[in-house]
Amino acid sequence: MAKFEPPKVYGAVTVGERGQVVIPAQVRKSFKIKSGDKLIVFGKSDIISLVPAEQFNQFLNNMAQMVAKFKK
């Protein structure tokens, strides 16, 4: 079983005039986010989440494979 890791607080960001935010350098380094990377934005209630698009696509592919196995 995976070890539970509580969320880590990296600091605060400010929303600019055009609605843009800068992802702190420590977050980019920890999550290996590079310039040009695509992130998927999710929101629920008052929580916003960013997920690398490549990882989200892998998740969707894995789920599609599982669904295909259940259909058989």
All heavy atoms as TSV, in Angstrom:
chain	resi	resn	atom	element	x	y	z
A	1	MET	N	N	0.842	-1.173	0.000
A	1	MET	CA	C	0.000	0.000	0.000
A	1	MET	C	C	0.890	1.239	0.000
A	1	MET	O	O	1.912	1.280	0.664
A	1	MET	CB	C	-0.913	0.003	1.228
A	1	MET	CG	C	-1.852	1.188	1.226
A	1	MET	SD	S	-2.798	1.427	2.743
A	1	MET	CE	C	-3.915	0.071	2.662
A	2	ALA	N	N	0.473	2.260	-0.730
A	2	ALA	CA	C	1.251	3.494	-0.813
A	2	ALA	C	C	1.197	4.250	0.507
A	2	ALA	O	O	0.178	4.264	1.194
A	2	ALA	CB	C	0.710	4.378	-1.932
A	3	LYS	N	N	2.316	4.849	0.846
A	3	LYS	CA	C	2.409	5.631	2.073
A	3	LYS	C	C	1.654	6.955	1.894
A	3	LYS	O	O	1.773	7.614	0.872
A	3	LYS	CB	C	3.880	5.904	2.382
A	3	LYS	CG	C	4.101	6.716	3.628
A	3	LYS	CD	C	5.582	6.998	3.840
A	3	LYS	CE	C	5.761	7.953	4.988
A	3	LYS	NZ	N	7.153	8.390	5.119
A	4	PHE	N	N	0.863	7.322	2.906
A	4	PHE	CA	C	0.126	8.582	2.851
A	4	PHE	C	C	1.082	9.747	3.006
A	4	PHE	O	O	1.910	9.771	3.906
A	4	PHE	CB	C	-0.945	8.658	3.946
A	4	PHE	CG	C	-1.600	10.009	4.040
A	4	PHE	CD1	C	-2.540	10.404	3.100
A	4	PHE	CD2	C	-1.238	10.901	5.033
A	4	PHE	CE1	C	-3.136	11.647	3.170
A	4	PHE	CE2	C	-1.830	12.163	5.102
A	4	PHE	CZ	C	-2.782	12.529	4.168
A	5	GLU	N	N	0.997	10.687	2.099
A	5	GLU	CA	C	1.782	11.911	2.188
A	5	GLU	C	C	0.825	13.094	2.232
A	5	GLU	O	O	0.030	13.270	1.312
A	5	GLU	CB	C	2.709	12.052	0.991
A	5	GLU	CG	C	3.826	11.033	0.966
A	5	GLU	CD	C	4.810	11.287	-0.151
A	5	GLU	OE1	O	5.059	12.466	-0.468
A	5	GLU	OE2	O	5.314	10.309	-0.707
A	6	PRO	N	N	0.878	13.880	3.291
A	6	PRO	CA	C	-0.005	15.046	3.356
A	6	PRO	C	C	0.387	16.071	2.296
A	6	PRO	O	O	1.533	16.087	1.838
A	6	PRO	CB	C	0.221	15.594	4.765
A	6	PRO	CG	C	1.572	15.102	5.153
A	6	PRO	CD	C	1.759	13.787	4.443
A	7	PRO	N	N	-0.548	16.907	1.880
A	7	PRO	CA	C	-0.217	17.945	0.889
A	7	PRO	C	C	0.873	18.864	1.418
A	7	PRO	O	O	0.963	19.110	2.614
A	7	PRO	CB	C	-1.528	18.710	0.714
A	7	PRO	CG	C	-2.578	17.874	1.321
A	7	PRO	CD	C	-1.920	16.967	2.308
A	8	LYS	N	N	1.686	19.361	0.513
A	8	LYS	CA	C	2.761	20.274	0.876
A	8	LYS	C	C	2.388	21.679	0.418
A	8	LYS	O	O	1.918	21.865	-0.705
A	8	LYS	CB	C	4.064	19.841	0.212
A	8	LYS	CG	C	5.247	20.677	0.608
A	8	LYS	CD	C	6.537	20.087	0.079
A	8	LYS	CE	C	7.699	20.934	0.537
A	8	LYS	NZ	N	8.972	20.417	0.045
A	9	VAL	N	N	2.583	22.662	1.274
A	9	VAL	CA	C	2.310	24.054	0.924
A	9	VAL	C	C	3.610	24.656	0.400
A	9	VAL	O	O	4.632	24.642	1.069
A	9	VAL	CB	C	1.805	24.852	2.150
A	9	VAL	CG1	C	1.608	26.314	1.789
A	9	VAL	CG2	C	0.501	24.249	2.669
A	10	TYR	N	N	3.563	25.188	-0.813
A	10	TYR	CA	C	4.751	25.752	-1.447
A	10	TYR	C	C	4.795	27.275	-1.372
A	10	TYR	O	O	5.761	27.879	-1.771
A	10	TYR	CB	C	4.815	25.333	-2.912
A	10	TYR	CG	C	5.188	23.888	-3.105
A	10	TYR	CD1	C	4.209	22.913	-3.229
A	10	TYR	CD2	C	6.519	23.500	-3.160
A	10	TYR	CE1	C	4.556	21.579	-3.408
A	10	TYR	CE2	C	6.871	22.181	-3.342
A	10	TYR	CZ	C	5.884	21.220	-3.467
A	10	TYR	OH	O	6.230	19.900	-3.644
A	11	GLY	N	N	3.733	27.905	-0.915
A	11	GLY	CA	C	3.704	29.364	-0.858
A	11	GLY	C	C	2.452	29.890	-1.518
A	11	GLY	O	O	1.495	29.153	-1.734
A	12	ALA	N	N	2.480	31.153	-1.855
A	12	ALA	CA	C	1.322	31.808	-2.467
A	12	ALA	C	C	1.706	32.402	-3.813
A	12	ALA	O	O	2.872	32.711	-4.059
A	12	ALA	CB	C	0.806	32.913	-1.546
A	13	VAL	N	N	0.729	32.533	-4.683
A	13	VAL	CA	C	0.931	33.193	-5.973
A	13	VAL	C	C	-0.092	34.307	-6.104
A	13	VAL	O	O	-1.118	34.307	-5.424
A	13	VAL	CB	C	0.800	32.206	-7.161
A	13	VAL	CG1	C	1.846	31.119	-7.080
A	13	VAL	CG2	C	-0.585	31.598	-7.222
A	14	THR	N	N	0.196	35.251	-6.985
A	14	THR	CA	C	-0.711	36.364	-7.228
A	14	THR	C	C	-1.238	36.258	-8.646
A	14	THR	O	O	-0.468	36.007	-9.580
A	14	THR	CB	C	0.035	37.708	-7.052
A	14	THR	OG1	O	0.550	37.757	-5.722
A	14	THR	CG2	C	-0.892	38.892	-7.280
A	15	VAL	N	N	-2.532	36.453	-8.815
A	15	VAL	CA	C	-3.141	36.447	-10.139
A	15	VAL	C	C	-2.894	37.814	-10.767
A	15	VAL	O	O	-3.220	38.857	-10.180
A	15	VAL	CB	C	-4.653	36.153	-10.054
A	15	VAL	CG1	C	-5.274	36.193	-11.441
A	15	VAL	CG2	C	-4.903	34.809	-9.385
A	16	GLY	N	N	-2.311	37.821	-11.946
A	16	GLY	CA	C	-2.023	39.066	-12.656
A	16	GLY	C	C	-3.257	39.620	-13.348
A	16	GLY	O	O	-4.337	39.011	-13.341
A	17	GLU	N	N	-3.094	40.775	-13.980
A	17	GLU	CA	C	-4.213	41.452	-14.660
A	17	GLU	C	C	-4.856	40.589	-15.730
A	17	GLU	O	O	-6.054	40.689	-15.975
A	17	GLU	CB	C	-3.721	42.758	-15.293
A	17	GLU	CG	C	-3.349	43.826	-14.294
A	17	GLU	CD	C	-2.853	45.091	-14.977
A	17	GLU	OE1	O	-3.109	45.274	-16.184
A	17	GLU	OE2	O	-2.201	45.893	-14.294
A	18	ARG	N	N	-4.075	39.747	-16.384
A	18	ARG	CA	C	-4.592	38.891	-17.455
A	18	ARG	C	C	-5.006	37.514	-16.951
A	18	ARG	O	O	-5.235	36.598	-17.727
A	18	ARG	CB	C	-3.543	38.766	-18.550
A	18	ARG	CG	C	-3.237	40.116	-19.219
A	18	ARG	CD	C	-2.151	40.039	-20.249
A	18	ARG	NE	N	-2.483	39.068	-21.280
A	18	ARG	CZ	C	-1.580	38.496	-22.069
A	18	ARG	NH1	N	-0.314	38.784	-21.937
A	18	ARG	NH2	N	-1.952	37.629	-22.981
A	19	GLY	N	N	-5.085	37.347	-15.624
A	19	GLY	CA	C	-5.510	36.070	-15.055
A	19	GLY	C	C	-4.411	35.032	-14.982
A	19	GLY	O	O	-4.674	33.863	-14.732
A	20	GLN	N	N	-3.174	35.442	-15.159
A	20	GLN	CA	C	-2.059	34.507	-15.155
A	20	GLN	C	C	-1.442	34.393	-13.764
A	20	GLN	O	O	-1.478	35.342	-12.984
A	20	GLN	CB	C	-0.979	34.966	-16.137
A	20	GLN	CG	C	-1.474	34.983	-17.568
A	20	GLN	CD	C	-0.471	35.631	-18.505
A	20	GLN	OE1	O	0.145	36.633	-18.171
A	20	GLN	NE2	N	-0.304	35.033	-19.678
A	21	VAL	N	N	-0.900	33.215	-13.481
A	21	VAL	CA	C	-0.145	32.994	-12.245
A	21	VAL	C	C	1.195	32.381	-12.615
A	21	VAL	O	O	1.333	31.724	-13.649
A	21	VAL	CB	C	-0.882	32.074	-11.236
A	21	VAL	CG1	C	-2.174	32.682	-10.772
A	21	VAL	CG2	C	-1.115	30.702	-11.825
A	22	VAL	N	N	2.170	32.580	-11.763
A	22	VAL	CA	C	3.484	31.972	-11.940
A	22	VAL	C	C	3.583	30.806	-10.969
A	22	VAL	O	O	3.331	30.961	-9.777
A	22	VAL	CB	C	4.605	33.009	-11.660
A	22	VAL	CG1	C	5.971	32.331	-11.707
A	22	VAL	CG2	C	4.530	34.150	-12.645
A	23	ILE	N	N	3.931	29.642	-11.495
A	23	ILE	CA	C	4.116	28.468	-10.644
A	23	ILE	C	C	5.497	28.615	-10.001
A	23	ILE	O	O	6.496	28.763	-10.703
A	23	ILE	CB	C	4.020	27.173	-11.468
A	23	ILE	CG1	C	2.636	27.076	-12.126
A	23	ILE	CG2	C	4.294	25.956	-10.592
A	23	ILE	CD1	C	2.507	25.946	-13.124
A	24	PRO	N	N	5.561	28.584	-8.670
A	24	PRO	CA	C	6.841	28.773	-7.997
A	24	PRO	C	C	7.912	27.794	-8.483
A	24	PRO	O	O	7.618	26.637	-8.822
A	24	PRO	CB	C	6.512	28.535	-6.515
A	24	PRO	CG	C	5.055	28.862	-6.410
A	24	PRO	CD	C	4.460	28.401	-7.711
A	25	ALA	N	N	9.155	28.267	-8.509
A	25	ALA	CA	C	10.278	27.462	-9.005
A	25	ALA	C	C	10.393	26.129	-8.274
A	25	ALA	O	O	10.668	25.097	-8.902
A	25	ALA	CB	C	11.580	28.250	-8.882
A	26	GLN	N	N	10.189	26.117	-6.963
A	26	GLN	CA	C	10.304	24.874	-6.198
A	26	GLN	C	C	9.259	23.849	-6.649
A	26	GLN	O	O	9.538	22.651	-6.713
A	26	GLN	CB	C	10.165	25.150	-4.703
A	26	GLN	CG	C	10.413	23.924	-3.853
A	26	GLN	CD	C	10.276	24.207	-2.368
A	26	GLN	OE1	O	9.846	25.275	-1.958
A	26	GLN	NE2	N	10.631	23.234	-1.549
A	27	VAL	N	N	8.068	24.313	-6.981
A	27	VAL	CA	C	7.017	23.408	-7.473
A	27	VAL	C	C	7.410	22.862	-8.843
A	27	VAL	O	O	7.301	21.659	-9.107
A	27	VAL	CB	C	5.656	24.134	-7.554
A	27	VAL	CG1	C	4.603	23.240	-8.185
A	27	VAL	CG2	C	5.217	24.608	-6.189
A	28	ARG	N	N	7.873	23.765	-9.734
A	28	ARG	CA	C	8.282	23.324	-11.077
A	28	ARG	C	C	9.399	22.293	-10.986
A	28	ARG	O	O	9.392	21.289	-11.709
A	28	ARG	CB	C	8.711	24.518	-11.921
A	28	ARG	CG	C	7.582	25.497	-12.213
A	28	ARG	CD	C	7.955	26.520	-13.273
A	28	ARG	NE	N	9.235	27.155	-13.081
A	28	ARG	CZ	C	9.425	28.299	-12.430
A	28	ARG	NH1	N	8.404	28.927	-11.873
A	28	ARG	NH2	N	10.632	28.822	-12.327
A	29	LYS	N	N	10.344	22.514	-10.078
A	29	LYS	CA	C	11.453	21.575	-9.921
A	29	LYS	C	C	10.966	20.246	-9.350
A	29	LYS	O	O	11.292	19.180	-9.872
A	29	LYS	CB	C	12.514	22.183	-9.009
A	29	LYS	CG	C	13.735	21.313	-8.845
A	29	LYS	CD	C	14.777	21.987	-7.967
A	29	LYS	CE	C	15.979	21.082	-7.768
A	29	LYS	NZ	N	16.984	21.706	-6.898
A	30	SER	N	N	10.152	20.300	-8.297
A	30	SER	CA	C	9.657	19.077	-7.653
A	30	SER	C	C	8.832	18.222	-8.601
A	30	SER	O	O	8.905	16.995	-8.572
A	30	SER	CB	C	8.804	19.425	-6.425
A	30	SER	OG	O	9.583	20.004	-5.417
A	31	PHE	N	N	8.032	18.878	-9.453
A	31	PHE	CA	C	7.131	18.149	-10.347
A	31	PHE	C	C	7.642	18.078	-11.780
A	31	PHE	O	O	6.924	17.656	-12.682
A	31	PHE	CB	C	5.728	18.762	-10.298
A	31	PHE	CG	C	5.041	18.525	-8.986
A	31	PHE	CD1	C	5.154	19.446	-7.951
A	31	PHE	CD2	C	4.306	17.371	-8.771
A	31	PHE	CE1	C	4.535	19.229	-6.726
A	31	PHE	CE2	C	3.689	17.144	-7.549
A	31	PHE	CZ	C	3.805	18.076	-6.526
A	32	LYS	N	N	8.895	18.538	-11.973
A	32	LYS	CA	C	9.549	18.485	-13.295
A	32	LYS	C	C	8.699	19.158	-14.372
A	32	LYS	O	O	8.519	18.612	-15.466
A	32	LYS	CB	C	9.882	17.043	-13.658
A	32	LYS	CG	C	10.849	16.398	-12.690
A	32	LYS	CD	C	11.160	14.964	-13.077
A	32	LYS	CE	C	12.203	14.405	-12.148
A	32	LYS	NZ	N	11.711	13.517	-11.145
A	33	ILE	N	N	8.182	20.327	-14.063
A	33	ILE	CA	C	7.391	21.111	-15.012
A	33	ILE	C	C	8.335	22.047	-15.750
A	33	ILE	O	O	9.092	22.793	-15.134
A	33	ILE	CB	C	6.294	21.916	-14.288
A	33	ILE	CG1	C	5.330	20.968	-13.573
A	33	ILE	CG2	C	5.555	22.816	-15.267
A	33	ILE	CD1	C	4.350	21.661	-12.648
A	34	LYS	N	N	8.297	21.965	-17.089
A	34	LYS	CA	C	9.170	22.794	-17.916
A	34	LYS	C	C	8.343	23.771	-18.742
A	34	LYS	O	O	7.140	23.575	-18.935
A	34	LYS	CB	C	9.992	21.902	-18.845
A	34	LYS	CG	C	10.862	20.875	-18.142
A	34	LYS	CD	C	11.572	19.953	-19.109
A	34	LYS	CE	C	10.721	19.139	-20.023
A	34	LYS	NZ	N	9.735	18.248	-19.521
A	35	SER	N	N	9.013	24.791	-19.232
A	35	SER	CA	C	8.357	25.758	-20.104
A	35	SER	C	C	7.736	25.032	-21.294
A	35	SER	O	O	8.371	24.162	-21.895
A	35	SER	CB	C	9.392	26.773	-20.591
A	35	SER	OG	O	8.804	27.682	-21.482
A	36	GLY	N	N	6.513	25.341	-21.608
A	36	GLY	CA	C	5.824	24.710	-22.731
A	36	GLY	C	C	5.008	23.483	-22.346
A	36	GLY	O	O	4.221	22.997	-23.161
A	37	ASP	N	N	5.198	22.951	-21.139
A	37	ASP	CA	C	4.401	21.802	-20.696
A	37	ASP	C	C	2.928	22.195	-20.600
A	37	ASP	O	O	2.599	23.320	-20.235
A	37	ASP	CB	C	4.864	21.296	-19.324
A	37	ASP	CG	C	6.165	20.520	-19.379
A	37	ASP	OD1	O	6.674	20.256	-20.489
A	37	ASP	OD2	O	6.684	20.180	-18.296
A	38	LYS	N	N	2.066	21.258	-20.925
A	38	LYS	CA	C	0.621	21.475	-20.816
A	38	LYS	C	C	0.134	20.924	-19.486
A	38	LYS	O	O	0.529	19.829	-19.079
A	38	LYS	CB	C	-0.128	20.766	-21.949
A	38	LYS	CG	C	0.266	21.204	-23.323
A	38	LYS	CD	C	-0.456	22.440	-23.714
A	38	LYS	CE	C	-0.154	22.758	-25.182
A	38	LYS	NZ	N	-0.313	24.144	-25.467
A	39	LEU	N	N	-0.728	21.677	-18.814
A	39	LEU	CA	C	-1.330	21.243	-17.558
A	39	LEU	C	C	-2.839	21.265	-17.709
A	39	LEU	O	O	-3.397	22.172	-18.326
A	39	LEU	CB	C	-0.924	22.177	-16.412
A	39	LEU	CG	C	0.576	22.323	-16.148
A	39	LEU	CD1	C	0.818	23.369	-15.077
A	39	LEU	CD2	C	1.176	20.998	-15.725
A	40	ILE	N	N	-3.511	20.273	-17.148
A	40	ILE	CA	C	-4.970	20.214	-17.118
A	40	ILE	C	C	-5.407	20.863	-15.805
A	40	ILE	O	O	-4.840	20.572	-14.754
A	40	ILE	CB	C	-5.478	18.753	-17.179
A	40	ILE	CG1	C	-4.898	18.011	-18.392
A	40	ILE	CG2	C	-7.003	18.715	-17.171
A	40	ILE	CD1	C	-5.330	18.543	-19.721
A	41	VAL	N	N	-6.417	21.731	-15.870
A	41	VAL	CA	C	-6.912	22.436	-14.686
A	41	VAL	C	C	-8.240	21.827	-14.271
A	41	VAL	O	O	-9.172	21.738	-15.076
A	41	VAL	CB	C	-7.098	23.945	-14.971
A	41	VAL	CG1	C	-7.588	24.665	-13.731
A	41	VAL	CG2	C	-5.796	24.560	-15.484
A	42	PHE	N	N	-8.320	21.390	-13.023
A	42	PHE	CA	C	-9.543	20.845	-12.449
A	42	PHE	C	C	-9.971	21.738	-11.301
A	42	PHE	O	O	-9.140	22.341	-10.626
A	42	PHE	CB	C	-9.314	19.433	-11.872
A	42	PHE	CG	C	-9.058	18.384	-12.905
A	42	PHE	CD1	C	-7.772	18.011	-13.228
A	42	PHE	CD2	C	-10.108	17.766	-13.552
A	42	PHE	CE1	C	-7.525	17.047	-14.172
A	42	PHE	CE2	C	-9.877	16.799	-14.503
A	42	PHE	CZ	C	-8.579	16.432	-14.812
A	43	GLY	N	N	-11.260	21.799	-11.065
A	43	GLY	CA	C	-11.757	22.545	-9.928
A	43	GLY	C	C	-12.969	21.873	-9.314
A	43	GLY	O	O	-13.787	21.282	-10.016
A	44	LYS	N	N	-13.046	21.932	-8.002
A	44	LYS	CA	C	-14.203	21.411	-7.271
A	44	LYS	C	C	-14.335	22.241	-6.013
A	44	LYS	O	O	-13.357	22.411	-5.283
A	44	LYS	CB	C	-14.020	19.940	-6.917
A	44	LYS	CG	C	-15.237	19.370	-6.213
A	44	LYS	CD	C	-15.091	17.899	-5.947
A	44	LYS	CE	C	-16.364	17.457	-5.229
A	44	LYS	NZ	N	-16.310	16.104	-4.790
A	45	SER	N	N	-15.524	22.741	-5.781
A	45	SER	CA	C	-15.772	23.605	-4.631
A	45	SER	C	C	-14.764	24.746	-4.652
A	45	SER	O	O	-14.741	25.513	-5.592
A	45	SER	CB	C	-15.713	22.828	-3.321
A	45	SER	OG	O	-16.661	21.794	-3.310
A	46	ASP	N	N	-13.895	24.797	-3.660
A	46	ASP	CA	C	-12.931	25.894	-3.603
A	46	ASP	C	C	-11.495	25.408	-3.789
A	46	ASP	O	O	-10.552	26.045	-3.340
A	46	ASP	CB	C	-13.068	26.664	-2.288
A	46	ASP	CG	C	-12.876	25.766	-1.065
A	46	ASP	OD1	O	-12.811	24.538	-1.237
A	46	ASP	OD2	O	-12.796	26.297	0.046
A	47	ILE	N	N	-11.318	24.264	-4.482
A	47	ILE	CA	C	-9.986	23.708	-4.702
A	47	ILE	C	C	-9.689	23.688	-6.196
A	47	ILE	O	O	-10.513	23.260	-7.001
A	47	ILE	CB	C	-9.892	22.276	-4.133
A	47	ILE	CG1	C	-10.065	22.305	-2.624
A	47	ILE	CG2	C	-8.565	21.628	-4.518
A	47	ILE	CD1	C	-10.134	20.940	-1.983
A	48	ILE	N	N	-8.501	24.151	-6.557
A	48	ILE	CA	C	-8.027	24.117	-7.942
A	48	ILE	C	C	-6.847	23.153	-7.991
A	48	ILE	O	O	-5.956	23.212	-7.154
A	48	ILE	CB	C	-7.574	25.510	-8.408
A	48	ILE	CG1	C	-8.733	26.497	-8.356
A	48	ILE	CG2	C	-6.988	25.440	-9.821
A	48	ILE	CD1	C	-8.310	27.937	-8.562
A	49	SER	N	N	-6.844	22.275	-8.994
A	49	SER	CA	C	-5.751	21.317	-9.150
A	49	SER	C	C	-5.170	21.422	-10.551
A	49	SER	O	O	-5.902	21.628	-11.520
A	49	SER	CB	C	-6.252	19.889	-8.947
A	49	SER	OG	O	-6.778	19.722	-7.664
A	50	LEU	N	N	-3.870	21.266	-10.647
A	50	LEU	CA	C	-3.172	21.228	-11.938
A	50	LEU	C	C	-2.570	19.843	-12.103
A	50	LEU	O	O	-1.902	19.339	-11.197
A	50	LEU	CB	C	-2.054	22.268	-11.984
A	50	LEU	CG	C	-2.458	23.719	-11.765
A	50	LEU	CD1	C	-1.215	24.602	-11.678
A	50	LEU	CD2	C	-3.362	24.186	-12.883
A	51	VAL	N	N	-2.805	19.224	-13.249
A	51	VAL	CA	C	-2.275	17.893	-13.527
A	51	VAL	C	C	-1.560	17.951	-14.876
A	51	VAL	O	O	-2.135	18.447	-15.848
A	51	VAL	CB	C	-3.413	16.846	-13.589
A	51	VAL	CG1	C	-2.873	15.481	-13.950
A	51	VAL	CG2	C	-4.179	16.817	-12.283
A	52	PRO	N	N	-0.321	17.439	-14.947
A	52	PRO	CA	C	0.353	17.410	-16.245
A	52	PRO	C	C	-0.497	16.655	-17.272
A	52	PRO	O	O	-1.004	15.567	-16.993
A	52	PRO	CB	C	1.660	16.672	-15.954
A	52	PRO	CG	C	1.910	16.919	-14.494
A	52	PRO	CD	C	0.530	16.927	-13.874
A	53	ALA	N	N	-0.668	17.244	-18.447
A	53	ALA	CA	C	-1.522	16.656	-19.478
A	53	ALA	C	C	-1.072	15.255	-19.854
A	53	ALA	O	O	-1.899	14.367	-20.070
A	53	ALA	CB	C	-1.553	17.558	-20.711
A	54	GLU	N	N	0.241	15.019	-19.907
A	54	GLU	CA	C	0.749	13.691	-20.269
A	54	GLU	C	C	0.306	12.642	-19.251
A	54	GLU	O	O	-0.124	11.549	-19.619
A	54	GLU	CB	C	2.273	13.729	-20.355
A	54	GLU	CG	C	2.882	12.425	-20.834
A	54	GLU	CD	C	4.384	12.526	-20.997
A	54	GLU	OE1	O	4.855	13.537	-21.535
A	54	GLU	OE2	O	5.066	11.575	-20.590
A	55	GLN	N	N	0.378	12.967	-17.973
A	55	GLN	CA	C	-0.056	12.022	-16.941
A	55	GLN	C	C	-1.555	11.794	-17.012
A	55	GLN	O	O	-2.035	10.679	-16.811
A	55	GLN	CB	C	0.333	12.526	-15.556
A	55	GLN	CG	C	1.797	12.417	-15.266
A	55	GLN	CD	C	2.143	12.894	-13.867
A	55	GLN	OE1	O	1.332	13.511	-13.191
A	55	GLN	NE2	N	3.354	12.608	-13.443
A	56	PHE	N	N	-2.318	12.840	-17.310
A	56	PHE	CA	C	-3.772	12.696	-17.424
A	56	PHE	C	C	-4.116	11.793	-18.607
A	56	PHE	O	O	-4.993	10.936	-18.505
A	56	PHE	CB	C	-4.435	14.062	-17.556
A	56	PHE	CG	C	-5.927	13.999	-17.538
A	56	PHE	CD1	C	-6.602	13.618	-16.389
A	56	PHE	CD2	C	-6.663	14.307	-18.666
A	56	PHE	CE1	C	-7.990	13.556	-16.363
A	56	PHE	CE2	C	-8.047	14.248	-18.642
A	56	PHE	CZ	C	-8.705	13.876	-17.493
A	57	ASN	N	N	-3.409	11.967	-19.716
A	57	ASN	CA	C	-3.648	11.109	-20.880
A	57	ASN	C	C	-3.324	9.654	-20.563
A	57	ASN	O	O	-4.048	8.741	-20.977
A	57	ASN	CB	C	-2.827	11.584	-22.081
A	57	ASN	CG	C	-3.414	12.825	-22.713
A	57	ASN	OD1	O	-4.614	13.078	-22.625
A	57	ASN	ND2	N	-2.571	13.621	-23.338
A	58	GLN	N	N	-2.237	9.412	-19.816
A	58	GLN	CA	C	-1.899	8.043	-19.415
A	58	GLN	C	C	-2.996	7.456	-18.539
A	58	GLN	O	O	-3.372	6.295	-18.692
A	58	GLN	CB	C	-0.560	8.019	-18.674
A	58	GLN	CG	C	0.634	8.266	-19.564
A	58	GLN	CD	C	1.935	8.370	-18.779
A	58	GLN	OE1	O	1.937	8.342	-17.558
A	58	GLN	NE2	N	3.043	8.500	-19.493
A	59	PHE	N	N	-3.519	8.265	-17.618
A	59	PHE	CA	C	-4.612	7.821	-16.756
A	59	PHE	C	C	-5.821	7.427	-17.603
A	59	PHE	O	O	-6.418	6.364	-17.388
A	59	PHE	CB	C	-4.983	8.935	-15.771
A	59	PHE	CG	C	-6.260	8.693	-15.032
A	59	PHE	CD1	C	-6.311	7.807	-13.969
A	59	PHE	CD2	C	-7.428	9.347	-15.404
A	59	PHE	CE1	C	-7.497	7.576	-13.287
A	59	PHE	CE2	C	-8.616	9.130	-14.730
A	59	PHE	CZ	C	-8.654	8.236	-13.671
A	60	LEU	N	N	-6.187	8.278	-18.565
A	60	LEU	CA	C	-7.339	7.973	-19.414
A	60	LEU	C	C	-7.113	6.692	-20.219
A	60	LEU	O	O	-8.027	5.868	-20.359
A	60	LEU	CB	C	-7.629	9.143	-20.355
A	60	LEU	CG	C	-8.178	10.408	-19.706
A	60	LEU	CD1	C	-8.359	11.491	-20.761
A	60	LEU	CD2	C	-9.480	10.150	-18.976
A	61	ASN	N	N	-5.910	6.516	-20.740
A	61	ASN	CA	C	-5.603	5.293	-21.494
A	61	ASN	C	C	-5.712	4.060	-20.611
A	61	ASN	O	O	-6.263	3.036	-21.021
A	61	ASN	CB	C	-4.207	5.385	-22.124
A	61	ASN	CG	C	-4.157	6.370	-23.274
A	61	ASN	OD1	O	-5.162	6.646	-23.921
A	61	ASN	ND2	N	-2.975	6.904	-23.523
A	62	ASN	N	N	-5.187	4.152	-19.391
A	62	ASN	CA	C	-5.280	3.020	-18.454
A	62	ASN	C	C	-6.728	2.708	-18.121
A	62	ASN	O	O	-7.122	1.533	-18.063
A	62	ASN	CB	C	-4.493	3.306	-17.174
A	62	ASN	CG	C	-3.001	3.318	-17.390
A	62	ASN	OD1	O	-2.508	2.775	-18.370
A	62	ASN	ND2	N	-2.278	3.950	-16.487
A	63	MET	N	N	-7.533	3.736	-17.908
A	63	MET	CA	C	-8.945	3.517	-17.594
A	63	MET	C	C	-9.665	2.885	-18.783
A	63	MET	O	O	-10.497	1.997	-18.607
A	63	MET	CB	C	-9.622	4.838	-17.190
A	63	MET	CG	C	-9.095	5.415	-15.888
A	63	MET	SD	S	-9.134	4.257	-14.488
A	63	MET	CE	C	-10.863	3.967	-14.304
A	64	ALA	N	N	-9.349	3.332	-19.990
A	64	ALA	CA	C	-9.976	2.759	-21.181
A	64	ALA	C	C	-9.628	1.282	-21.314
A	64	ALA	O	O	-10.482	0.462	-21.679
A	64	ALA	CB	C	-9.533	3.528	-22.425
A	65	GLN	N	N	-8.377	0.918	-21.007
A	65	GLN	CA	C	-7.976	-0.491	-21.058
A	65	GLN	C	C	-8.725	-1.315	-20.022
A	65	GLN	O	O	-9.155	-2.438	-20.306
A	65	GLN	CB	C	-6.465	-0.617	-20.846
A	65	GLN	CG	C	-5.649	-0.100	-22.006
A	65	GLN	CD	C	-4.160	-0.101	-21.711
A	65	GLN	OE1	O	-3.716	-0.532	-20.656
A	65	GLN	NE2	N	-3.378	0.401	-22.671
A	66	MET	N	N	-8.892	-0.758	-18.824
A	66	MET	CA	C	-9.621	-1.478	-17.777
A	66	MET	C	C	-11.081	-1.671	-18.171
A	66	MET	O	O	-11.646	-2.749	-17.963
A	66	MET	CB	C	-9.516	-0.722	-16.453
A	66	MET	CG	C	-8.124	-0.744	-15.852
A	66	MET	SD	S	-7.994	0.240	-14.367
A	66	MET	CE	C	-8.798	-0.839	-13.197
A	67	VAL	N	N	-11.687	-0.653	-18.737
A	67	VAL	CA	C	-13.087	-0.757	-19.164
A	67	VAL	C	C	-13.211	-1.820	-20.254
A	67	VAL	O	O	-14.142	-2.631	-20.256
A	67	VAL	CB	C	-13.613	0.610	-19.662
A	67	VAL	CG1	C	-14.946	0.467	-20.375
A	67	VAL	CG2	C	-13.729	1.577	-18.485
A	68	ALA	N	N	-12.249	-1.840	-21.183
A	68	ALA	CA	C	-12.281	-2.829	-22.254
A	68	ALA	C	C	-12.190	-4.256	-21.684
A	68	ALA	O	O	-12.871	-5.157	-22.171
A	68	ALA	CB	C	-11.139	-2.578	-23.238
A	69	LYS	N	N	-11.365	-4.448	-20.651
A	69	LYS	CA	C	-11.247	-5.759	-20.030
A	69	LYS	C	C	-12.556	-6.172	-19.352
A	69	LYS	O	O	-12.964	-7.317	-19.410
A	69	LYS	CB	C	-10.118	-5.774	-18.989
A	69	LYS	CG	C	-8.749	-5.789	-19.594
A	69	LYS	CD	C	-7.681	-5.822	-18.508
A	69	LYS	CE	C	-6.296	-5.766	-19.109
A	69	LYS	NZ	N	-5.248	-5.769	-18.081
A	70	PHE	N	N	-13.220	-5.222	-18.708
A	70	PHE	CA	C	-14.489	-5.525	-18.015
A	70	PHE	C	C	-15.597	-5.849	-19.018
A	70	PHE	O	O	-16.487	-6.632	-18.721
A	70	PHE	CB	C	-14.934	-4.378	-17.120
A	70	PHE	CG	C	-14.154	-4.284	-15.845
A	70	PHE	CD1	C	-13.484	-3.117	-15.511
A	70	PHE	CD2	C	-14.100	-5.351	-14.954
A	70	PHE	CE1	C	-12.775	-3.020	-14.321
A	70	PHE	CE2	C	-13.389	-5.268	-13.770
A	70	PHE	CZ	C	-12.722	-4.101	-13.464
A	71	LYS	N	N	-15.531	-5.266	-20.207
A	71	LYS	CA	C	-16.554	-5.519	-21.228
A	71	LYS	C	C	-16.463	-6.931	-21.774
A	71	LYS	O	O	-17.439	-7.467	-22.273
A	71	LYS	CB	C	-16.446	-4.507	-22.360
A	71	LYS	CG	C	-16.994	-3.143	-22.016
A	71	LYS	CD	C	-16.955	-2.230	-23.224
A	71	LYS	CE	C	-17.607	-0.904	-22.914
A	71	LYS	NZ	N	-17.624	-0.034	-24.089
A	72	LYS	N	N	-15.280	-7.528	-21.714
A	72	LYS	CA	C	-15.073	-8.883	-22.269
A	72	LYS	C	C	-15.739	-9.928	-21.453
A	72	LYS	O	O	-16.079	-10.196	-20.526
A	72	LYS	CB	C	-13.600	-9.198	-22.392
A	72	LYS	CG	C	-12.943	-8.409	-23.488
A	72	LYS	CD	C	-11.489	-8.809	-23.626
A	72	LYS	CE	C	-10.855	-8.021	-24.755
A	72	LYS	NZ	N	-9.478	-8.381	-24.944
